[in-house]
């Protein structure tokens, strides 16, 4: 796996995605691949409008509508190229090797196709069409996390240096995968790592904590491991604030309370409201 795949659009998260991609690429010692996907424009003209146009004007109007649709497509292509050129220049200024891709289709399909030699996928919390006033999460975020087998770094509004990492641990397969990712790279030894499990001191949780403790001690980096009583939502949210956490890391799916809360019936509430970037594992 030799690259960080950074997905950019025209939203205000574009610069942040680039900066988070720089951080990830330097940490993991990889190149960066920039991806911009052209979905069909939401107001594009339908392919066949003949049934709604009067017979006398049909041919003339259809020709005009076709030309308008083609012009919209051309402008979207030009905008996509400009976005990629600007992002590429920003990353090359940081000394990174960069490849760009402008593609059609859905973001999910393209990420899945390109994930083969990807270490981390980076994308913004919200896309250019998101409702920022209501803090709605970008529609593609959950779809990408559900579809890709790679870790997904969901960028916050603006990048800030990352020193303290919170790993929200629940003992499940995806949160264990997050710990294994962390201990697999010596670069993470430079961070202040906090591993927190929300729950009671029952036997099952103690077993999960013992496994995490063994992994982290073998790793050899500095870490704090803690089991805190309380609701997972409150425990993790409060810890992010009280410990001045810069990056939240966690598993994305499963049947435990914390993973149902993160990506599930509550529509990714933690990612939506958390003010720090979130690194998700599935």
Secondary structure, DSSP 8 states (H G I E B T S, - for coil): --EEEEE--SSTTHHHHHHHHHHHHHHHT-EEEEEEEE---TT---S--GGGS-TTTHHHHHHHHHHHHHHHHHHHHHHHHHHHHHHHHHHHTTT--EEEEEEES-HHHHHHHHGGGEEEEEEESS-TTS-GGGT---HHHHHHHHH-SSEEEEE-SS-----EEEEE--SSHHHHHHHHHHHT-GGGGGSEEEEEEES---HHHHHHHHHHHHHHHHH-S-EEEEEE-S-HHHHHHHHHHHTT-SEEEEE--SSSHHHHHHSSTT-SHHHHH-SSEEEEE-
